[in-house]
Amino acid sequence: MPLKPKSADFNTWRSAFFCGICIFIGGIAGTLTRWGIDRVTLTFSNNYFTWSSLTFGVISVNLLGAFLLGYFKTSADRAGTHVNRLTLPIKLGITTGFLGAFTTFSALGIAAVSGELSFANSDLWALGGRFCFTSILGLILLVVGVLCVDLGSRLAGKDLPAECSNPDGKKRRCE
């Protein structure tokens, strides 16, 4: 006699599977969007970003993604917002899937070791002087990225629906 799964176990498995599918689809969309922005801005990068192995697309995508993640996460946690009403799989598809693939650290890593000299036959710190510079730029962008998350979070906090903000300090449930 085959064992039947308990309905709670089956629903948990089904929910986890649906979350995984949403993350997968979001990841595909985020990767293609990042690639598209990098391709569109490549001419600009080649003309004006010759001082860095990072492209304008990689820098702008990561800062925009940090801002969007801060904004979306704050909106998702606040009752009364449209984002709060989304289901967990959709929220994960947007944050972990789309924004996770959209903002990737691997693009920075590839840019840091790209150049005329290959990684295998060169001194890691030489690489045409690009590795050290790109690493310093990466640390600066990390700080700027955290500031972008904070800015997005603050702006999302200002978007709180009027019926939820209560000037007398009493908590009110938002629907």
C-alpha positions as CSV (number, residue, x, y, z in Angstrom):
1,M,0.0,0.0,0.0
2,P,1.6,3.3,-1.1
3,L,2.0,6.0,1.5
4,K,0.2,9.2,0.8
5,P,1.8,12.4,1.8
6,K,0.2,14.5,4.4
7,S,-1.6,17.5,2.9
8,A,0.5,19.9,5.0
9,D,3.8,18.3,3.7
10,F,2.5,18.3,0.1
11,N,1.4,22.0,0.3
12,T,4.8,22.9,1.7
13,W,6.6,21.1,-1.1
14,R,4.3,22.6,-3.7
15,S,4.9,26.1,-2.2
16,A,8.6,25.6,-2.2
17,F,8.5,24.3,-5.8
18,F,6.5,27.4,-6.9
19,C,8.9,29.7,-5.2
20,G,11.8,28.0,-7.0
21,I,10.0,28.4,-10.3
22,C,9.4,32.1,-9.7
23,I,13.0,32.6,-8.7
24,F,14.2,30.8,-11.8
25,I,12.0,32.9,-14.1
26,G,13.0,36.1,-12.3
27,G,16.7,35.1,-12.6
28,I,16.4,34.6,-16.4
29,A,14.7,38.0,-16.7
30,G,17.3,39.7,-14.5
31,T,20.2,38.2,-16.4
32,L,18.9,39.1,-19.8
33,T,18.1,42.7,-18.6
34,R,21.6,43.2,-17.2
35,W,23.1,41.8,-20.4
36,G,20.9,44.1,-22.5
37,I,21.8,47.2,-20.5
38,D,25.5,46.3,-20.7
39,R,25.3,45.8,-24.5
40,V,23.4,49.1,-25.0
41,T,25.9,51.1,-22.9
42,L,29.0,49.3,-24.3
43,T,29.8,52.1,-26.8
44,F,29.6,54.7,-24.1
45,S,31.8,52.5,-21.9
46,N,34.4,52.1,-24.6
47,N,34.5,55.8,-25.3
48,Y,34.3,57.2,-21.7
49,F,35.2,54.4,-19.3
50,T,38.7,53.6,-20.7
51,W,40.2,54.2,-17.2
52,S,38.4,51.1,-15.8
53,S,37.8,47.5,-16.8
54,L,34.3,47.9,-15.4
55,T,31.7,49.0,-17.9
56,F,29.2,51.7,-17.4
57,G,26.5,49.1,-17.7
58,V,27.9,47.0,-14.8
59,I,28.2,50.0,-12.5
60,S,24.8,51.5,-13.3
61,V,23.0,48.1,-13.1
62,N,24.4,47.3,-9.7
63,L,23.6,50.8,-8.3
64,L,20.1,50.7,-9.8
65,G,19.5,47.2,-8.5
66,A,20.6,48.2,-5.0
67,F,18.2,51.1,-5.0
68,L,15.3,48.9,-6.4
69,L,16.0,46.2,-3.8
70,G,15.9,48.7,-0.9
71,Y,12.7,50.2,-2.3
72,F,11.0,46.9,-3.0
73,K,11.9,45.2,0.2
74,T,10.7,48.2,2.3
75,S,7.4,48.4,0.3
76,A,6.9,44.6,0.6
77,D,7.2,44.8,4.4
78,R,4.7,47.7,4.8
79,A,1.1,47.0,5.2
80,G,-1.2,48.8,2.8
81,T,1.2,48.9,-0.1
82,H,0.5,47.2,-3.4
83,V,3.8,45.3,-3.1
84,N,2.8,44.0,0.3
85,R,-0.2,42.2,-1.3
86,L,2.0,40.1,-3.6
87,T,2.4,36.5,-2.7
88,L,5.7,35.2,-1.3
89,P,6.7,33.4,-4.5
90,I,6.3,36.6,-6.6
91,K,8.2,38.6,-4.0
92,L,11.0,36.0,-4.1
93,G,10.9,36.0,-7.9
94,I,11.5,39.7,-7.9
95,T,14.1,40.0,-5.1
96,T,16.1,36.8,-5.2
97,G,15.4,36.0,-8.8
98,F,15.3,39.2,-10.9
99,L,17.3,41.6,-8.7
100,G,19.7,38.9,-7.6
101,A,20.6,38.1,-11.2
102,F,20.4,41.8,-12.3
103,T,23.0,42.8,-9.7
104,T,25.8,40.3,-9.8
105,F,29.2,40.4,-8.2
106,S,30.6,38.0,-10.9
107,A,30.5,40.9,-13.4
108,L,32.9,42.8,-11.1
109,G,35.1,39.7,-10.8
110,I,35.3,39.2,-14.5
111,A,36.1,42.9,-15.0
112,A,38.8,42.8,-12.4
113,V,40.7,40.0,-14.1
114,S,40.0,40.8,-17.7
115,G,42.6,42.6,-19.8
116,E,45.5,41.8,-22.1
117,L,47.2,39.5,-19.6
118,S,45.6,36.3,-18.7
119,F,45.0,35.2,-15.1
120,A,47.0,32.0,-15.6
121,N,50.3,33.5,-16.8
122,S,50.5,36.8,-15.0
123,D,50.9,38.3,-11.6
124,L,47.4,38.7,-10.1
125,W,48.1,42.2,-8.9
126,A,49.5,43.4,-12.2
127,L,46.9,42.6,-14.8
128,G,47.7,45.8,-16.6
129,G,47.0,47.7,-13.3
130,R,43.4,46.9,-13.5
131,F,42.9,44.4,-10.6
132,C,43.9,46.8,-7.9
133,F,42.0,49.7,-9.4
134,T,38.9,47.7,-10.0
135,S,39.0,46.3,-6.5
136,I,39.2,49.8,-5.0
137,L,36.4,50.9,-7.3
138,G,34.4,47.9,-6.2
139,L,34.8,48.9,-2.5
140,I,33.7,52.4,-3.3
141,L,30.7,51.1,-5.2
142,L,29.9,48.8,-2.3
143,V,29.5,51.9,-0.1
144,V,27.5,53.8,-2.7
145,G,25.4,50.7,-3.2
146,V,24.5,50.5,0.5
147,L,23.6,54.2,0.3
148,C,21.4,53.4,-2.7
149,V,19.6,50.7,-0.7
150,D,19.1,53.2,2.1
151,L,17.7,55.8,-0.3
152,G,15.3,53.3,-1.9
153,S,14.2,52.2,1.6
154,R,13.6,55.8,2.6
155,L,11.6,56.6,-0.5
156,A,9.5,53.5,-0.1
157,G,8.7,54.7,3.5
158,K,7.4,57.9,2.1
159,D,5.0,56.0,-0.2
160,L,3.1,54.7,2.8
161,P,-0.7,55.1,2.0
162,A,-2.3,58.1,3.7
163,E,-4.9,55.9,5.5
164,C,-2.0,54.0,7.2
165,S,-0.1,57.0,8.5
166,N,-1.6,58.2,11.8
167,P,-0.5,61.6,13.1
168,D,-1.7,60.9,16.7
169,G,0.7,58.0,17.0
170,K,-1.9,55.3,17.4
171,K,-1.4,52.1,15.4
172,R,-4.0,51.5,12.7
173,R,-4.4,48.4,10.6
174,C,-3.9,49.0,6.9
175,E,-5.8,46.8,4.4
